Amino acid sequence: MTGVRGSGISTRGHPSRKRVTVSGFSSYVSPSRTRDVDELADIARRLRISTLRMIHHAKSGHTGSSLSCMDLLTCLYCAEIQHIPFQPDWPERDRFVLSKGHAAPALYGVLHYFGYVTSDDMDRLRQLESILQGHPDSRRCPGIEASTGSLGQGLSVAHGMALALREREVRVYVLLGDGELQEGQVWEAAMSAAHYRSDNLCALVDANGLQIDGVVQEIKNVAPISDKFRAFGWNAIDIDGHDIAQILAALDNARTATDRPTAIVARTIKGKGVKMFENQVEWHGKAPNAQQLAIALQELGEDPQGGAA
């Protein structure tokens, strides 16, 4: 991709940042798109830091679920999805639906990185009247396409968008959790999307193996996920959800697939990036205290005061 559809904004090359002029924001500097693997990995690392700081400040939020999907969101927004931060209603934008809405802090971190929300907004996570609620609210927050949080509904919403936009050069992406696949509505939507050959729809599954009550396989096994999507008529791809190169390749595959939607099943680690959080179900919806945050920031290459470690 060498540009943003219909915007006049070029994305050729990989300059570190791009200056744009928007009414009221003439000095705003927007991050540019990149497919550089090392750069994307570093952006994901920094987004994990900002997300953890936000959850800690709020003393509430879904730590493990946010960290497991950060590499997927980074690749989507920095390399794949066509969007313009200060034109969140741009008609030709690609759409993204966070079906696993409890991972909202990860998405807020990405939106902050691109300028959709401010640092002040980040400091008000989960507060009354904040635009950053515990789950995404499309009525309040720019860049949010659908209010989510009731698990199992996001794929239906995304497929509706894909049907409405199928005659235009617009793609729709949706991120689900593997525990969420226990909801029957997911498979009704999967059947519908395959029936209508919605090849502009791409579902990503954050398969971290854990849900709020324990291990997905023990609570209600959803495996084999890819084979199920294939049986419904989808193009299905299995990847390591923390391997940037594999994520980019899968997104390329999805974009070129014809006559069927694509499911990218990403094997991930809940709490990825911080050892005390990784594969620990108790960190599904718990915020780190000051001591735990300090340890986490050190592991991620930043000291608690905000400087590089």
C-alpha positions in Angstrom: 0.0 0.0 0.0 1.4 3.3 -1.0 -1.2 5.7 0.1 -4.4 6.3 2.0 -7.4 5.9 -0.3 -8.9 9.2 -1.5 -7.1 11.3 1.1 -4.2 12.8 -0.8 -1.9 11.5 2.0 1.1 9.6 0.7 2.5 6.7 2.7 5.4 5.8 0.5 8.6 4.9 2.3 8.9 4.6 6.1 9.5 8.1 7.6 9.2 7.9 11.3 6.4 10.4 11.5 4.2 12.5 9.1 3.1 16.1 9.5 -0.5 16.7 8.5 -2.6 19.8 8.5 -6.1 19.5 9.9 -8.3 22.4 11.0 -7.4 23.2 14.6 -4.5 20.8 14.6 -2.0 22.4 12.1 1.0 21.2 14.1 -0.2 17.7 14.8 2.4 15.0 13.8 0.8 11.7 13.0 2.7 8.4 13.1 3.3 7.0 9.6 2.5 3.5 8.4 5.2 0.9 8.4 5.8 -2.7 7.5 9.2 -2.8 9.1 9.2 -5.8 11.5 11.6 -4.4 14.1 9.8 -1.0 14.1 6.4 -2.7 14.6 7.8 -4.8 17.4 9.1 -1.7 19.1 5.8 0.1 18.7 4.0 -2.9 20.3 6.4 -2.8 23.2 5.8 0.9 23.7 2.0 0.4 23.5 2.2 -2.3 26.1 3.9 0.3 28.4 1.3 3.0 27.8 -1.5 0.5 28.3 -0.2 -0.8 31.5 0.3 2.7 32.8 -3.3 3.5 31.9 -4.7 0.4 33.6 -2.6 1.0 36.7 -3.7 4.6 36.9 -7.4 3.6 36.7 -6.8 0.7 39.2 -9.1 -1.3 36.9 -8.9 -3.0 33.6 -8.1 -6.2 31.7 -4.3 -6.6 31.8 -3.8 -10.1 30.4 -6.3 -9.7 27.6 -4.9 -6.4 26.5 -1.3 -7.6 26.3 -2.1 -10.7 24.4 -3.6 -8.9 21.4 -1.2 -5.9 21.2 0.9 -7.3 18.4 -2.2 -8.0 16.3 -3.6 -4.5 16.9 -0.2 -2.9 16.1 0.1 -4.6 12.8 -3.5 -3.8 11.9 -3.3 -0.1 12.6 0.3 0.6 11.6 0.5 -1.6 8.5 -2.9 -2.7 7.2 -6.0 -0.7 8.1 -6.6 2.5 6.0 -7.6 5.3 8.4 -7.1 9.0 9.1 -7.0 9.9 12.8 -8.5 13.4 12.5 -11.1 12.2 10.0 -12.6 9.3 12.0 -15.7 9.4 9.9 -13.8 9.3 6.6 -16.2 7.2 4.4 -13.4 5.2 2.7 -11.8 4.1 6.0 -11.5 0.4 6.8 -13.6 -0.7 9.8 -12.4 -2.4 12.9 -14.6 -4.0 15.6 -13.2 -5.1 18.9 -15.5 -8.0 19.6 -13.5 -8.9 22.8 -14.4 -5.6 24.2 -12.8 -6.1 27.6 -9.4 -5.6 25.8 -10.4 -2.0 25.2 -7.2 -0.6 27.0 -5.1 -2.1 24.2 -7.2 -0.4 21.5 -7.2 2.9 23.4 -3.4 2.7 23.5 -3.4 2.4 19.7 -5.9 5.2 19.3 -3.8 7.4 21.5 -0.7 6.6 19.5 -2.4 7.8 16.4 -4.0 10.9 18.0 -7.6 9.8 18.2 -7.6 10.4 21.9 -5.4 12.5 24.2 -3.2 11.8 27.2 -5.8 13.4 29.4 -8.3 10.9 28.0 -5.9 8.0 28.9 -5.8 9.2 32.5 -9.5 9.0 32.7 -10.0 5.4 31.8 -13.2 4.0 33.4 -14.2 7.2 35.0 -17.7 8.7 34.9 -18.2 10.7 31.7 -14.9 9.6 30.3 -14.8 8.7 26.5 -12.7 5.7 27.5 -15.0 3.4 29.2 -14.3 -0.2 30.4 -15.6 -1.4 27.1 -15.7 0.5 23.8 -18.4 3.1 23.4 -18.9 4.3 19.8 -21.1 7.1 20.9 -18.3 8.8 22.9 -14.9 7.8 21.5 -13.6 8.7 18.0 -12.2 5.7 16.2 -14.6 3.2 17.8 -16.9 1.7 15.2 -19.1 -0.4 17.5 -19.9 -0.5 21.2 -18.9 -4.0 22.3 -18.4 -6.1 25.4 -21.3 -8.5 25.3 -19.2 -11.4 23.9 -20.2 -13.1 20.7 -21.8 -10.2 18.9 -18.9 -8.5 17.2 -18.6 -10.9 14.2 -22.3 -10.3 13.4 -21.8 -6.5 13.6 -18.6 -6.7 11.4 -20.3 -8.9 8.8 -23.2 -6.4 8.6 -20.6 -3.7 7.9 -18.9 -5.9 5.3 -22.2 -6.5 3.5 -23.0 -2.8 3.5 -19.5 -1.9 2.1 -19.0 -4.8 -0.3 -19.4 -2.6 -3.4 -16.6 -0.2 -2.2 -12.9 -0.7 -1.6 -13.3 -1.0 2.1 -12.4 -3.9 4.3 -13.7 -4.9 7.7 -11.7 -6.5 10.5 -12.9 -7.9 13.8 -10.9 -9.3 16.8 -12.4 -12.1 18.8 -11.2 -14.1 21.8 -11.0 -17.9 21.8 -13.3 -18.2 24.8 -15.7 -16.0 23.0 -16.1 -18.7 20.3 -18.2 -20.6 22.9 -21.0 -18.2 22.0 -23.4 -19.7 19.4 -23.9 -16.3 17.7 -20.3 -16.4 16.5 -21.0 -19.5 14.4 -24.3 -18.1 13.0 -22.3 -15.1 11.8 -19.6 -17.4 10.4 -22.2 -19.3 8.4 -23.7 -16.1 7.1 -20.4 -14.5 6.1 -19.4 -17.6 4.1 -22.9 -17.8 2.5 -22.6 -14.3 1.2 -18.9 -14.8 0.2 -17.9 -11.7 2.2 -14.2 -11.6 1.1 -13.8 -8.1 2.5 -14.2 -9.5 6.0 -11.3 -10.7 8.1 -11.7 -12.1 11.6 -8.7 -12.4 13.9 -8.9 -14.8 16.9 -6.8 -14.0 19.9 -6.3 -17.6 21.0 -4.5 -17.1 24.3 -6.1 -20.3 25.8 -7.5 -18.6 28.9 -10.8 -16.9 29.9 -12.1 -15.3 33.1 -12.9 -18.7 34.7 -9.9 -20.7 33.7 -8.6 -22.7 30.8 -10.7 -22.5 27.6 -10.1 -26.2 26.8 -11.4 -27.2 30.2 -14.4 -24.9 30.4 -15.7 -25.6 26.9 -13.2 -26.7 24.3 -13.4 -24.7 21.0 -10.6 -26.6 19.2 -9.9 -27.1 16.4 -10.7 -23.5 15.6 -9.2 -23.2 12.1 -10.9 -26.5 11.0 -14.2 -25.2 12.2 -13.9 -22.0 10.2 -12.9 -24.0 7.1 -15.9 -26.3 7.6 -18.1 -23.1 7.5 -16.4 -22.1 4.2 -13.8 -19.6 5.4 -10.2 -19.2 4.4 -8.4 -20.0 7.6 -4.8 -19.3 8.6 -2.9 -20.4 11.7 -0.1 -18.1 13.0 2.0 -17.2 16.0 0.2 -14.1 17.2 3.4 -12.5 18.5 5.4 -13.1 15.3 5.2 -9.8 13.4 6.2 -11.3 10.1 3.6 -14.0 10.3 0.9 -11.5 11.2 1.7 -9.3 8.2 1.8 -12.3 5.9 -1.6 -13.5 7.1 -3.1 -10.1 6.6 -1.6 -10.1 3.0 -3.2 -13.5 2.5 -6.6 -12.3 3.8 -6.5 -9.2 1.5 -6.0 -11.3 -1.6 -8.5 -14.0 -0.8 -11.5 -14.0 -3.0 -15.1 -15.3 -2.7 -14.8 -16.1 1.0 -14.0 -14.4 4.3 -10.7 -15.0 6.2 -10.1 -16.1 9.8 -6.6 -15.6 11.2 -6.2 -17.8 14.3 -3.4 -16.3 16.3 -1.8 -18.4 19.0 -1.0 -15.9 21.7 0.1 -15.7 25.4 -2.2 -14.0 27.8 -0.2 -11.2 29.5 2.5 -11.3 26.8 5.6 -9.3 27.6 5.7 -9.5 31.3 6.6 -12.8 33.0 4.4 -12.3 36.1 1.3 -11.8 33.8 2.0 -14.4 31.2 -0.4 -17.4 31.1 -1.9 -16.4 34.5 -5.7 -16.4 34.5 -5.9 -14.2 37.5 -4.5 -11.3 35.4 -7.6 -11.5 33.1 -9.2 -8.5 34.7 -6.8 -7.2 37.4 -4.8 -4.0 37.4 -1.1 -4.0 38.6 -0.2 -2.1 41.8 2.7 0.3 41.9 5.3 -2.4 42.6 4.0 -4.7 40.0 3.9 -1.9 37.4 7.5 -1.0 38.2 8.6 -4.6 37.6 6.6 -4.8 34.4 8.0 -1.5 33.0 11.6 -2.7 33.7 10.9 -5.9 31.7 9.5 -3.9 28.9 12.6 -1.6 28.8 11.3 1.5 30.6 11.8 2.7 34.2 8.8 3.7 36.3 9.5 7.4 35.8 9.1 7.1 32.1 12.6 7.0 30.8 14.4 4.2 28.9 15.8 1.5 31.2 
